[in-house]
Amino acid sequence: MTALDWFKSSYSSNEGPDCVEVAIAHATSATVHVRDSKDKRGGSQLTFAGAAWSEFVGHARRSA
């Protein structure tokens, strides 16, 4: 697996320890990886198919 290019969620603050990071693996049909930034090295990651992630983000926008 190639290294992922992680970026911080726009809803995460720079002032607190709580942060979500996301990386998109285009080589694997836009698989989306999500992790807690406090536990970067050995922590757990969630992985979503691109379509499932899009559906989740759409729902989150409508619920906000």
PDB file of N, CA, C and O in Angstrom:
ATOM      1  N   MET A   1       0.839  -1.177   0.000  1.00  0.00           N
ATOM      2  CA  MET A   1       0.000   0.000   0.000  1.00  0.00           C
ATOM      3  C   MET A   1       0.887   1.244   0.000  1.00  0.00           C
ATOM      4  O   MET A   1       1.877   1.304   0.729  1.00  0.00           O
ATOM      5  N   THR A   2       0.536   2.221  -0.807  1.00  0.00           N
ATOM      6  CA  THR A   2       1.315   3.446  -0.852  1.00  0.00           C
ATOM      7  C   THR A   2       0.934   4.357   0.307  1.00  0.00           C
ATOM      8  O   THR A   2      -0.125   4.207   0.916  1.00  0.00           O
ATOM      9  N   ALA A   3       1.819   5.301   0.598  1.00  0.00           N
ATOM     10  CA  ALA A   3       1.553   6.247   1.682  1.00  0.00           C
ATOM     11  C   ALA A   3       0.347   7.113   1.332  1.00  0.00           C
ATOM     12  O   ALA A   3       0.156   7.497   0.178  1.00  0.00           O
ATOM     13  N   LEU A   4      -0.448   7.407   2.325  1.00  0.00           N
ATOM     14  CA  LEU A   4      -1.631   8.233   2.121  1.00  0.00           C
ATOM     15  C   LEU A   4      -1.315   9.690   2.437  1.00  0.00           C
ATOM     16  O   LEU A   4      -0.512   9.981   3.323  1.00  0.00           O
ATOM     17  N   ASP A   5      -1.944  10.594   1.716  1.00  0.00           N
ATOM     18  CA  ASP A   5      -1.790  12.022   1.949  1.00  0.00           C
ATOM     19  C   ASP A   5      -2.961  12.487   2.813  1.00  0.00           C
ATOM     20  O   ASP A   5      -4.052  12.747   2.305  1.00  0.00           O
ATOM     21  N   TRP A   6      -2.728  12.590   4.108  1.00  0.00           N
ATOM     22  CA  TRP A   6      -3.776  12.912   5.067  1.00  0.00           C
ATOM     23  C   TRP A   6      -4.004  14.411   5.127  1.00  0.00           C
ATOM     24  O   TRP A   6      -3.061  15.191   4.996  1.00  0.00           O
ATOM     25  N   PHE A   7      -5.266  14.822   5.327  1.00  0.00           N
ATOM     26  CA  PHE A   7      -5.575  16.235   5.554  1.00  0.00           C
ATOM     27  C   PHE A   7      -6.595  16.340   6.672  1.00  0.00           C
ATOM     28  O   PHE A   7      -7.402  15.436   6.889  1.00  0.00           O
ATOM     29  N   LYS A   8      -6.543  17.466   7.379  1.00  0.00           N
ATOM     30  CA  LYS A   8      -7.395  17.687   8.536  1.00  0.00           C
ATOM     31  C   LYS A   8      -8.779  18.146   8.093  1.00  0.00           C
ATOM     32  O   LYS A   8      -8.914  18.917   7.143  1.00  0.00           O
ATOM     33  N   SER A   9      -9.786  17.674   8.777  1.00  0.00           N
ATOM     34  CA  SER A   9     -11.157  18.100   8.528  1.00  0.00           C
ATOM     35  C   SER A   9     -11.281  19.606   8.735  1.00  0.00           C
ATOM     36  O   SER A   9     -10.672  20.164   9.648  1.00  0.00           O
ATOM     37  N   SER A  10     -12.058  20.255   7.897  1.00  0.00           N
ATOM     38  CA  SER A  10     -12.258  21.697   8.033  1.00  0.00           C
ATOM     39  C   SER A  10     -13.032  22.042   9.306  1.00  0.00           C
ATOM     40  O   SER A  10     -13.027  23.198   9.729  1.00  0.00           O
ATOM     41  N   TYR A  11     -13.693  21.069   9.919  1.00  0.00           N
ATOM     42  CA  TYR A  11     -14.421  21.299  11.162  1.00  0.00           C
ATOM     43  C   TYR A  11     -13.564  21.069  12.397  1.00  0.00           C
ATOM     44  O   TYR A  11     -14.039  21.283  13.512  1.00  0.00           O
ATOM     45  N   SER A  12     -12.330  20.645  12.237  1.00  0.00           N
ATOM     46  CA  SER A  12     -11.425  20.434  13.363  1.00  0.00           C
ATOM     47  C   SER A  12     -10.729  21.745  13.685  1.00  0.00           C
ATOM     48  O   SER A  12     -10.379  22.504  12.781  1.00  0.00           O
ATOM     49  N   SER A  13     -10.528  22.012  14.965  1.00  0.00           N
ATOM     50  CA  SER A  13      -9.873  23.259  15.349  1.00  0.00           C
ATOM     51  C   SER A  13      -8.381  23.022  15.572  1.00  0.00           C
ATOM     52  O   SER A  13      -7.945  21.906  15.855  1.00  0.00           O
ATOM     53  N   ASN A  14      -7.622  24.086  15.439  1.00  0.00           N
ATOM     54  CA  ASN A  14      -6.189  24.021  15.720  1.00  0.00           C
ATOM     55  C   ASN A  14      -5.902  24.199  17.201  1.00  0.00           C
ATOM     56  O   ASN A  14      -4.775  23.982  17.644  1.00  0.00           O
ATOM     57  N   GLU A  15      -6.906  24.590  17.966  1.00  0.00           N
ATOM     58  CA  GLU A  15      -6.716  24.909  19.379  1.00  0.00           C
ATOM     59  C   GLU A  15      -6.955  23.722  20.306  1.00  0.00           C
ATOM     60  O   GLU A  15      -6.513  23.747  21.455  1.00  0.00           O
ATOM     61  N   GLY A  16      -7.632  22.703  19.843  1.00  0.00           N
ATOM     62  CA  GLY A  16      -7.953  21.580  20.714  1.00  0.00           C
ATOM     63  C   GLY A  16      -7.331  20.294  20.216  1.00  0.00           C
ATOM     64  O   GLY A  16      -6.826  20.232  19.095  1.00  0.00           O
ATOM     65  N   PRO A  17      -7.368  19.277  21.040  1.00  0.00           N
ATOM     66  CA  PRO A  17      -6.747  18.010  20.666  1.00  0.00           C
ATOM     67  C   PRO A  17      -7.623  17.140  19.758  1.00  0.00           C
ATOM     68  O   PRO A  17      -7.143  16.158  19.192  1.00  0.00           O
ATOM     69  N   ASP A  18      -8.902  17.496  19.617  1.00  0.00           N
ATOM     70  CA  ASP A  18      -9.821  16.656  18.845  1.00  0.00           C
ATOM     71  C   ASP A  18      -9.761  17.018  17.371  1.00  0.00           C
ATOM     72  O   ASP A  18     -10.020  18.159  16.987  1.00  0.00           O
ATOM     73  N   CYS A  19      -9.420  16.046  16.561  1.00  0.00           N
ATOM     74  CA  CYS A  19      -9.263  16.311  15.144  1.00  0.00           C
ATOM     75  C   CYS A  19      -9.469  15.029  14.357  1.00  0.00           C
ATOM     76  O   CYS A  19      -9.027  13.954  14.762  1.00  0.00           O
ATOM     77  N   VAL A  20     -10.142  15.162  13.234  1.00  0.00           N
ATOM     78  CA  VAL A  20     -10.332  14.042  12.323  1.00  0.00           C
ATOM     79  C   VAL A  20      -9.515  14.315  11.073  1.00  0.00           C
ATOM     80  O   VAL A  20      -9.530  15.427  10.546  1.00  0.00           O
ATOM     81  N   GLU A  21      -8.805  13.307  10.600  1.00  0.00           N
ATOM     82  CA  GLU A  21      -8.046  13.424   9.363  1.00  0.00           C
ATOM     83  C   GLU A  21      -8.579  12.433   8.344  1.00  0.00           C
ATOM     84  O   GLU A  21      -9.046  11.350   8.695  1.00  0.00           O
ATOM     85  N   VAL A  22      -8.504  12.817   7.084  1.00  0.00           N
ATOM     86  CA  VAL A  22      -9.036  12.013   5.987  1.00  0.00           C
ATOM     87  C   VAL A  22      -7.966  11.890   4.918  1.00  0.00           C
ATOM     88  O   VAL A  22      -7.191  12.820   4.695  1.00  0.00           O
ATOM     89  N   ALA A  23      -7.924  10.739   4.258  1.00  0.00           N
ATOM     90  CA  ALA A  23      -7.047  10.531   3.101  1.00  0.00           C
ATOM     91  C   ALA A  23      -7.834   9.763   2.056  1.00  0.00           C
ATOM     92  O   ALA A  23      -8.615   8.869   2.381  1.00  0.00           O
ATOM     93  N   ILE A  24      -7.621  10.122   0.793  1.00  0.00           N
ATOM     94  CA  ILE A  24      -8.321   9.459  -0.307  1.00  0.00           C
ATOM     95  C   ILE A  24      -7.304   8.688  -1.130  1.00  0.00           C
ATOM     96  O   ILE A  24      -6.342   9.262  -1.641  1.00  0.00           O
ATOM     97  N   ALA A  25      -7.520   7.392  -1.254  1.00  0.00           N
ATOM     98  CA  ALA A  25      -6.624   6.529  -2.030  1.00  0.00           C
ATOM     99  C   ALA A  25      -7.233   6.346  -3.423  1.00  0.00           C
ATOM    100  O   ALA A  25      -8.056   5.456  -3.634  1.00  0.00           O
ATOM    101  N   HIS A  26      -6.826   7.186  -4.358  1.00  0.00           N
ATOM    102  CA  HIS A  26      -7.396   7.147  -5.704  1.00  0.00           C
ATOM    103  C   HIS A  26      -7.061   5.861  -6.447  1.00  0.00           C
ATOM    104  O   HIS A  26      -7.814   5.432  -7.321  1.00  0.00           O
ATOM    105  N   ALA A  27      -5.958   5.260  -6.109  1.00  0.00           N
ATOM    106  CA  ALA A  27      -5.549   4.031  -6.807  1.00  0.00           C
ATOM    107  C   ALA A  27      -6.492   2.864  -6.504  1.00  0.00           C
ATOM    108  O   ALA A  27      -6.520   1.873  -7.235  1.00  0.00           O
ATOM    109  N   THR A  28      -7.256   2.991  -5.429  1.00  0.00           N
ATOM    110  CA  THR A  28      -8.168   1.917  -5.043  1.00  0.00           C
ATOM    111  C   THR A  28      -9.618   2.363  -5.174  1.00  0.00           C
ATOM    112  O   THR A  28     -10.411   2.191  -4.249  1.00  0.00           O
ATOM    113  N   SER A  29      -9.958   2.927  -6.302  1.00  0.00           N
ATOM    114  CA  SER A  29     -11.329   3.363  -6.596  1.00  0.00           C
ATOM    115  C   SER A  29     -11.846   4.361  -5.575  1.00  0.00           C
ATOM    116  O   SER A  29     -12.975   4.243  -5.098  1.00  0.00           O
ATOM    117  N   ALA A  30     -11.026   5.339  -5.242  1.00  0.00           N
ATOM    118  CA  ALA A  30     -11.402   6.423  -4.330  1.00  0.00           C
ATOM    119  C   ALA A  30     -11.850   5.910  -2.966  1.00  0.00           C
ATOM    120  O   ALA A  30     -12.882   6.338  -2.448  1.00  0.00           O
ATOM    121  N   THR A  31     -11.097   5.019  -2.399  1.00  0.00           N
ATOM    122  CA  THR A  31     -11.350   4.568  -1.036  1.00  0.00           C
ATOM    123  C   THR A  31     -10.968   5.700  -0.089  1.00  0.00           C
ATOM    124  O   THR A  31      -9.913   6.316  -0.243  1.00  0.00           O
ATOM    125  N   VAL A  32     -11.829   5.972   0.889  1.00  0.00           N
ATOM    126  CA  VAL A  32     -11.598   7.057   1.837  1.00  0.00           C
ATOM    127  C   VAL A  32     -11.216   6.465   3.185  1.00  0.00           C
ATOM    128  O   VAL A  32     -11.895   5.576   3.700  1.00  0.00           O
ATOM    129  N   HIS A  33     -10.118   6.968   3.752  1.00  0.00           N
ATOM    130  CA  HIS A  33      -9.623   6.525   5.050  1.00  0.00           C
ATOM    131  C   HIS A  33      -9.836   7.659   6.051  1.00  0.00           C
ATOM    132  O   HIS A  33      -9.626   8.824   5.716  1.00  0.00           O
ATOM    133  N   VAL A  34     -10.251   7.331   7.276  1.00  0.00           N
ATOM    134  CA  VAL A  34     -10.511   8.317   8.321  1.00  0.00           C
ATOM    135  C   VAL A  34      -9.801   7.856   9.587  1.00  0.00           C
ATOM    136  O   VAL A  34      -9.823   6.675   9.933  1.00  0.00           O
ATOM    137  N   ARG A  35      -9.164   8.820  10.280  1.00  0.00           N
ATOM    138  CA  ARG A  35      -8.476   8.485  11.527  1.00  0.00           C
ATOM    139  C   ARG A  35      -8.541   9.658  12.502  1.00  0.00           C
ATOM    140  O   ARG A  35      -8.860  10.785  12.123  1.00  0.00           O
ATOM    141  N   ASP A  36      -8.235   9.369  13.750  1.00  0.00           N
ATOM    142  CA  ASP A  36      -8.120  10.376  14.798  1.00  0.00           C
ATOM    143  C   ASP A  36      -6.694  10.900  14.760  1.00  0.00           C
ATOM    144  O   ASP A  36      -5.750  10.113  14.831  1.00  0.00           O
ATOM    145  N   SER A  37      -6.518  12.195  14.650  1.00  0.00           N
ATOM    146  CA  SER A  37      -5.171  12.754  14.504  1.00  0.00           C
ATOM    147  C   SER A  37      -4.299  12.560  15.736  1.00  0.00           C
ATOM    148  O   SER A  37      -3.074  12.613  15.631  1.00  0.00           O
ATOM    149  N   LYS A  38      -4.898  12.338  16.900  1.00  0.00           N
ATOM    150  CA  LYS A  38      -4.105  12.124  18.113  1.00  0.00           C
ATOM    151  C   LYS A  38      -3.392  10.782  18.101  1.00  0.00           C
ATOM    152  O   LYS A  38      -2.441  10.583  18.857  1.00  0.00           O
ATOM    153  N   ASP A  39      -3.830   9.867  17.266  1.00  0.00           N
ATOM    154  CA  ASP A  39      -3.292   8.504  17.256  1.00  0.00           C
ATOM    155  C   ASP A  39      -2.856   8.127  15.841  1.00  0.00           C
ATOM    156  O   ASP A  39      -3.296   7.111  15.303  1.00  0.00           O
ATOM    157  N   LYS A  40      -1.993   8.945  15.242  1.00  0.00           N
ATOM    158  CA  LYS A  40      -1.630   8.795  13.840  1.00  0.00           C
ATOM    159  C   LYS A  40      -0.874   7.507  13.515  1.00  0.00           C
ATOM    160  O   LYS A  40      -1.192   6.837  12.533  1.00  0.00           O
ATOM    161  N   ARG A  41       0.079   7.170  14.294  1.00  0.00           N
ATOM    162  CA  ARG A  41       0.990   6.077  13.929  1.00  0.00           C
ATOM    163  C   ARG A  41       0.373   4.685  14.030  1.00  0.00           C
ATOM    164  O   ARG A  41       0.382   3.930  13.058  1.00  0.00           O
ATOM    165  N   GLY A  42      -0.153   4.349  15.182  1.00  0.00           N
ATOM    166  CA  GLY A  42      -0.621   2.986  15.375  1.00  0.00           C
ATOM    167  C   GLY A  42      -2.113   2.863  15.588  1.00  0.00           C
ATOM    168  O   GLY A  42      -2.618   1.789  15.915  1.00  0.00           O
ATOM    169  N   GLY A  43      -2.809   3.960  15.402  1.00  0.00           N
ATOM    170  CA  GLY A  43      -4.231   3.954  15.709  1.00  0.00           C
ATOM    171  C   GLY A  43      -5.082   3.307  14.639  1.00  0.00           C
ATOM    172  O   GLY A  43      -4.619   2.975  13.548  1.00  0.00           O
ATOM    173  N   SER A  44      -6.307   3.146  14.983  1.00  0.00           N
ATOM    174  CA  SER A  44      -7.276   2.543  14.066  1.00  0.00           C
ATOM    175  C   SER A  44      -7.679   3.528  12.984  1.00  0.00           C
ATOM    176  O   SER A  44      -7.618   4.745  13.162  1.00  0.00           O
ATOM    177  N   GLN A  45      -8.089   2.970  11.868  1.00  0.00           N
ATOM    178  CA  GLN A  45      -8.600   3.757  10.754  1.00  0.00           C
ATOM    179  C   GLN A  45      -9.909   3.142  10.295  1.00  0.00           C
ATOM    180  O   GLN A  45     -10.091   1.926  10.337  1.00  0.00           O
ATOM    181  N   LEU A  46     -10.805   3.993   9.862  1.00  0.00           N
ATOM    182  CA  LEU A  46     -12.020   3.532   9.212  1.00  0.00           C
ATOM    183  C   LEU A  46     -11.797   3.683   7.714  1.00  0.00           C
ATOM    184  O   LEU A  46     -11.153   4.635   7.271  1.00  0.00           O
ATOM    185  N   THR A  47     -12.321   2.759   6.943  1.00  0.00           N
ATOM    186  CA  THR A  47     -12.168   2.806   5.495  1.00  0.00           C
ATOM    187  C   THR A  47     -13.545   2.676   4.854  1.00  0.00           C
ATOM    188  O   THR A  47     -14.336   1.801   5.204  1.00  0.00           O
ATOM    189  N   PHE A  48     -13.810   3.577   3.901  1.00  0.00           N
ATOM    190  CA  PHE A  48     -15.108   3.612   3.234  1.00  0.00           C
ATOM    191  C   PHE A  48     -14.925   3.577   1.721  1.00  0.00           C
ATOM    192  O   PHE A  48     -13.962   4.135   1.196  1.00  0.00           O
ATOM    193  N   ALA A  49     -15.839   2.928   1.028  1.00  0.00           N
ATOM    194  CA  ALA A  49     -15.888   3.041  -0.424  1.00  0.00           C
ATOM    195  C   ALA A  49     -16.288   4.474  -0.745  1.00  0.00           C
ATOM    196  O   ALA A  49     -17.008   5.109   0.025  1.00  0.00           O
ATOM    197  N   GLY A  50     -15.826   4.978  -1.872  1.00  0.00           N
ATOM    198  CA  GLY A  50     -16.107   6.361  -2.247  1.00  0.00           C
ATOM    199  C   GLY A  50     -17.587   6.700  -2.240  1.00  0.00           C
ATOM    200  O   GLY A  50     -17.969   7.768  -1.763  1.00  0.00           O
ATOM    201  N   ALA A  51     -18.427   5.815  -2.759  1.00  0.00           N
ATOM    202  CA  ALA A  51     -19.872   6.069  -2.805  1.00  0.00           C
ATOM    203  C   ALA A  51     -20.467   6.145  -1.405  1.00  0.00           C
ATOM    204  O   ALA A  51     -21.328   6.987  -1.150  1.00  0.00           O
ATOM    205  N   ALA A  52     -20.029   5.289  -0.501  1.00  0.00           N
ATOM    206  CA  ALA A  52     -20.535   5.302   0.874  1.00  0.00           C
ATOM    207  C   ALA A  52     -20.125   6.591   1.578  1.00  0.00           C
ATOM    208  O   ALA A  52     -20.921   7.173   2.315  1.00  0.00           O
ATOM    209  N   TRP A  53     -18.894   7.040   1.358  1.00  0.00           N
ATOM    210  CA  TRP A  53     -18.425   8.289   1.961  1.00  0.00           C
ATOM    211  C   TRP A  53     -19.237   9.478   1.435  1.00  0.00           C
ATOM    212  O   TRP A  53     -19.625  10.352   2.210  1.00  0.00           O
ATOM    213  N   SER A  54     -19.490   9.515   0.144  1.00  0.00           N
ATOM    214  CA  SER A  54     -20.284  10.601  -0.449  1.00  0.00           C
ATOM    215  C   SER A  54     -21.686  10.641   0.139  1.00  0.00           C
ATOM    216  O   SER A  54     -22.216  11.717   0.417  1.00  0.00           O
ATOM    217  N   GLU A  55     -22.281   9.484   0.327  1.00  0.00           N
ATOM    218  CA  GLU A  55     -23.617   9.421   0.919  1.00  0.00           C
ATOM    219  C   GLU A  55     -23.589   9.928   2.364  1.00  0.00           C
ATOM    220  O   GLU A  55     -24.477  10.674   2.776  1.00  0.00           O
ATOM    221  N   PHE A  56     -22.582   9.531   3.127  1.00  0.00           N
ATOM    222  CA  PHE A  56     -22.443   9.988   4.510  1.00  0.00           C
ATOM    223  C   PHE A  56     -22.279  11.508   4.574  1.00  0.00           C
ATOM    224  O   PHE A  56     -22.963  12.171   5.354  1.00  0.00           O
ATOM    225  N   VAL A  57     -21.381  12.059   3.762  1.00  0.00           N
ATOM    226  CA  VAL A  57     -21.139  13.508   3.779  1.00  0.00           C
ATOM    227  C   VAL A  57     -22.406  14.265   3.367  1.00  0.00           C
ATOM    228  O   VAL A  57     -22.726  15.296   3.958  1.00  0.00           O
ATOM    229  N   GLY A  58     -23.120  13.770   2.372  1.00  0.00           N
ATOM    230  CA  GLY A  58     -24.366  14.400   1.959  1.00  0.00           C
ATOM    231  C   GLY A  58     -25.390  14.416   3.085  1.00  0.00           C
ATOM    232  O   GLY A  58     -26.059  15.424   3.312  1.00  0.00           O
ATOM    233  N   HIS A  59     -25.506  13.301   3.782  1.00  0.00           N
ATOM    234  CA  HIS A  59     -26.438  13.224   4.917  1.00  0.00           C
ATOM    235  C   HIS A  59     -26.009  14.177   6.028  1.00  0.00           C
ATOM    236  O   HIS A  59     -26.851  14.856   6.616  1.00  0.00           O
ATOM    237  N   ALA A  60     -24.707  14.238   6.324  1.00  0.00           N
ATOM    238  CA  ALA A  60     -24.217  15.114   7.365  1.00  0.00           C
ATOM    239  C   ALA A  60     -24.490  16.587   7.029  1.00  0.00           C
ATOM    240  O   ALA A  60     -24.824  17.373   7.916  1.00  0.00           O
ATOM    241  N   ARG A  61     -24.351  16.952   5.782  1.00  0.00           N
ATOM    242  CA  ARG A  61     -24.635  18.336   5.367  1.00  0.00           C
ATOM    243  C   ARG A  61     -26.113  18.672   5.562  1.00  0.00           C
ATOM    244  O   ARG A  61     -26.456  19.753   6.042  1.00  0.00           O
ATOM    245  N   ARG A  62     -26.972  17.742   5.189  1.00  0.00           N
ATOM    246  CA  ARG A  62     -28.417  18.003   5.309  1.00  0.00           C
ATOM    247  C   ARG A  62     -28.843  18.069   6.774  1.00  0.00           C
ATOM    248  O   ARG A  62     -29.809  18.756   7.103  1.00  0.00           O
ATOM    249  N   SER A  63     -28.138  17.367   7.654  1.00  0.00           N
ATOM    250  CA  SER A  63     -28.491  17.312   9.070  1.00  0.00           C
ATOM    251  C   SER A  63     -27.932  18.482   9.868  1.00  0.00           C
ATOM    252  O   SER A  63     -28.369  18.732  10.991  1.00  0.00           O
ATOM    253  N   ALA A  64     -26.985  19.188   9.306  1.00  0.00           N
ATOM    254  CA  ALA A  64     -26.308  20.283  10.038  1.00  0.00           C
ATOM    255  C   ALA A  64     -27.152  21.528  10.131  1.00  0.00           C
ATOM    256  O   ALA A  64     -26.722  22.524  10.712  1.00  0.00           O
TER     257      ALA A  64
END
